[in-house]
Amino acid sequence: MAKIKLTKNELKSQKDALKRFTRYLPTLELKKKQLLVEIQNIQKEIEHLQAENERVEREVARWVDVYADNVVDPSDYIKVKELLTGTGNIAGIDIPVFEDLTFEDIEVDYFSTPLWIDVGIKVAKEQARRQAEWEIFQKQQELIEHELRTTIQRIKLFEEVKIPEAKENIRVIQIFLGDQMTAEVVRGKIAKKKIERKKHLEATA
């Protein structure tokens, strides 16, 4: 604990600090709850995207079985042009937000590809979009989890260090000032008795 001045000004400073700490702590607790809720929401979105990708992959696998004699990989016909993202804000922190994934126009030779190639390309693009969205959600989760760790550390700092330290400083200063006040009263009474005794001696001389 840092050395403190045993003065009335320091007492006021410590009381003001304690008020700030106790007022700010509930805000941190609320932020912690908000971050936990957001992490849960993002995890649900990630699980939904994973489930959807797995469902589509099972469907694609059935296509491959049906058209085993003419297998074409639709992903050969897609090339990412641009990942479009925006910026959101959660509990005071900026996070990336998925908007869209655009693709280059690639010409398809319909004479050498199966009839289902258009559908296959469409599905491959949807899968790519979901993958890009999944990666953005992962980035969101990393940023929010980092902020959550920082918030928890601040809560512990306030609860375990700052607030107890301010309370102890106030207690020490109040005891010191109380002792000073008592000593002044005692000194005043002694001085008063000395004056009265002197007056008494002078009156009887």
C-alpha positions as CSV (number, residue, x, y, z in Angstrom):
1,M,0.0,0.0,0.0
2,A,1.4,3.4,-0.9
3,K,2.1,5.9,1.9
4,I,-0.7,8.4,2.4
5,K,-0.8,11.8,3.9
6,L,-2.6,11.9,7.2
7,T,-4.6,15.1,6.5
8,K,-8.2,16.2,6.0
9,N,-7.6,16.9,2.4
10,E,-6.3,13.3,1.9
11,L,-9.3,12.0,3.8
12,K,-11.6,13.8,1.4
13,S,-9.6,12.6,-1.6
14,Q,-9.8,9.0,-0.4
15,K,-13.6,9.3,0.2
16,D,-14.1,10.7,-3.3
17,A,-12.0,7.8,-4.7
18,L,-14.1,5.3,-2.8
19,K,-17.3,6.8,-4.2
20,R,-15.9,6.6,-7.7
21,F,-14.9,2.9,-7.3
22,T,-18.2,1.8,-5.8
23,R,-20.1,3.8,-8.4
24,Y,-18.1,2.3,-11.3
25,L,-18.1,-1.3,-10.1
26,P,-21.8,-2.0,-11.0
27,T,-21.1,-0.6,-14.5
28,L,-18.3,-3.1,-14.9
29,E,-20.5,-5.9,-13.6
30,L,-23.2,-4.9,-16.1
31,K,-20.6,-4.9,-18.9
32,K,-19.5,-8.3,-17.9
33,K,-23.0,-9.7,-18.1
34,Q,-23.5,-8.1,-21.6
35,L,-20.3,-9.6,-22.9
36,L,-21.2,-13.0,-21.6
37,V,-24.6,-12.8,-23.3
38,E,-23.0,-11.7,-26.6
39,I,-20.5,-14.6,-26.5
40,Q,-23.4,-17.0,-26.0
41,N,-25.3,-15.4,-28.9
42,I,-22.2,-15.6,-31.2
43,Q,-21.6,-19.2,-30.2
44,K,-25.2,-20.0,-31.2
45,E,-24.7,-18.4,-34.6
46,I,-21.5,-20.3,-35.1
47,E,-23.2,-23.6,-34.2
48,H,-26.0,-22.8,-36.6
49,L,-23.6,-22.1,-39.5
50,Q,-21.7,-25.3,-38.8
51,A,-24.9,-27.3,-38.7
52,E,-26.0,-25.7,-42.0
53,N,-22.7,-26.4,-43.7
54,E,-22.8,-30.1,-42.5
55,R,-26.3,-30.5,-43.8
56,V,-25.4,-29.1,-47.2
57,E,-22.2,-31.2,-47.4
58,R,-24.4,-34.3,-46.8
59,E,-26.6,-33.3,-49.7
60,V,-23.6,-32.6,-51.9
61,A,-22.2,-36.1,-51.0
62,R,-25.5,-37.6,-52.3
63,W,-25.1,-35.7,-55.6
64,V,-21.6,-37.1,-56.0
65,D,-22.9,-40.6,-55.5
66,V,-25.6,-40.1,-58.1
67,Y,-23.3,-38.5,-60.7
68,A,-20.2,-40.5,-59.9
69,D,-19.4,-41.0,-63.6
70,N,-19.2,-37.2,-64.1
71,V,-17.9,-35.7,-61.0
72,V,-17.1,-31.9,-61.2
73,D,-16.1,-29.8,-58.2
74,P,-18.3,-26.6,-58.3
75,S,-15.7,-24.8,-56.2
76,D,-13.5,-24.8,-59.3
77,Y,-16.0,-22.3,-60.8
78,I,-16.0,-19.8,-58.0
79,K,-13.4,-17.2,-57.1
80,V,-13.8,-14.7,-54.3
81,K,-13.8,-11.1,-55.4
82,E,-14.4,-9.2,-52.2
83,L,-15.3,-9.7,-48.6
84,L,-17.6,-6.9,-47.5
85,T,-17.7,-6.1,-43.8
86,G,-19.1,-3.3,-41.6
87,T,-18.4,-2.3,-38.0
88,G,-20.6,-2.9,-35.0
89,N,-20.4,-2.0,-31.4
90,I,-20.9,-4.2,-28.4
91,A,-20.5,-2.9,-24.8
92,G,-18.2,-0.1,-26.1
93,I,-15.9,-2.2,-28.3
94,D,-15.8,-2.2,-32.1
95,I,-16.3,-5.5,-33.9
96,P,-16.4,-6.5,-37.6
97,V,-19.8,-7.5,-39.0
98,F,-20.2,-9.7,-42.0
99,E,-22.2,-8.1,-44.9
100,D,-21.5,-10.2,-48.0
101,L,-19.0,-12.1,-50.0
102,T,-18.8,-11.3,-53.8
103,F,-17.4,-13.5,-56.5
104,E,-15.7,-13.1,-59.9
105,D,-17.8,-14.0,-63.0
106,I,-16.4,-17.3,-64.3
107,E,-17.6,-18.7,-67.6
108,V,-19.0,-22.2,-67.4
109,D,-18.7,-24.7,-70.3
110,Y,-22.1,-26.4,-70.1
111,F,-21.1,-29.0,-72.8
112,S,-18.5,-30.5,-70.5
113,T,-20.2,-30.1,-67.2
114,P,-23.2,-31.9,-65.6
115,L,-26.7,-30.5,-65.7
116,W,-26.6,-29.7,-61.9
117,I,-23.5,-27.5,-62.2
118,D,-25.5,-24.2,-61.8
119,V,-27.0,-25.5,-58.6
120,G,-23.6,-26.8,-57.5
121,I,-22.0,-23.4,-58.0
122,K,-24.8,-21.7,-56.1
123,V,-24.4,-24.1,-53.2
124,A,-20.6,-23.7,-53.3
125,K,-21.0,-19.9,-53.1
126,E,-23.4,-20.2,-50.2
127,Q,-20.9,-22.5,-48.4
128,A,-18.2,-19.9,-49.0
129,R,-20.4,-17.1,-47.6
130,R,-21.2,-19.2,-44.5
131,Q,-17.5,-19.9,-44.0
132,A,-16.6,-16.2,-44.3
133,E,-19.4,-15.3,-41.9
134,W,-18.2,-18.0,-39.5
135,E,-14.7,-16.5,-39.6
136,I,-16.1,-13.1,-38.8
137,F,-18.1,-14.5,-35.9
138,Q,-14.9,-16.1,-34.7
139,K,-13.1,-12.8,-34.8
140,Q,-16.0,-11.2,-32.9
141,Q,-15.8,-13.9,-30.2
142,E,-12.0,-13.3,-29.8
143,L,-12.4,-9.6,-29.4
144,I,-15.3,-9.9,-27.0
145,E,-13.5,-12.6,-24.9
146,H,-10.5,-10.4,-24.7
147,E,-12.7,-7.5,-23.5
148,L,-14.4,-9.9,-21.0
149,R,-11.0,-10.9,-19.5
150,T,-10.0,-7.2,-19.2
151,T,-13.3,-6.4,-17.6
152,I,-13.0,-9.3,-15.1
153,Q,-9.5,-8.1,-14.2
154,R,-10.8,-4.6,-13.5
155,I,-13.6,-5.9,-11.4
156,K,-11.1,-7.9,-9.3
157,L,-8.9,-4.9,-9.1
158,F,-11.7,-2.8,-7.7
159,E,-13.1,-5.5,-5.4
160,E,-9.9,-6.9,-4.1
161,V,-7.5,-3.9,-4.2
162,K,-8.9,-0.4,-4.8
163,I,-12.0,-0.4,-2.7
164,P,-10.4,-2.2,0.4
165,E,-7.4,0.1,0.0
166,A,-9.5,3.2,0.0
167,K,-11.5,2.0,3.0
168,E,-8.3,1.2,5.0
169,N,-6.8,4.6,4.1
170,I,-9.9,6.3,5.3
171,R,-9.9,4.3,8.6
172,V,-6.2,5.1,9.2
173,I,-6.6,8.8,8.5
174,Q,-9.8,9.1,10.6
175,I,-8.0,7.4,13.6
176,F,-5.0,9.7,13.2
177,L,-7.2,12.8,13.0
178,G,-9.3,11.6,15.9
179,D,-6.2,11.1,18.0
180,Q,-5.0,14.6,17.0
181,M,-8.3,16.1,18.0
182,T,-8.3,14.3,21.3
183,A,-4.8,15.5,21.9
184,E,-5.7,19.1,21.1
185,V,-8.7,18.9,23.5
186,V,-6.4,17.5,26.3
187,R,-3.8,20.2,25.6
188,G,-6.5,22.8,25.7
189,K,-7.8,21.6,29.0
190,I,-4.3,21.5,30.5
191,A,-3.5,25.0,29.2
192,K,-6.9,26.2,30.7
193,K,-6.0,24.7,34.1
194,K,-2.6,26.3,34.0
195,I,-4.2,29.7,33.3
196,E,-6.8,29.3,36.0
197,R,-4.1,28.2,38.5
198,K,-1.9,31.2,37.6
199,K,-4.9,33.5,38.1
200,H,-5.7,31.9,41.4
201,L,-2.1,32.3,42.6
202,E,-2.0,35.9,41.5
203,A,-5.3,36.6,43.3
204,T,-4.1,35.1,46.6
205,A,-0.6,36.7,46.5
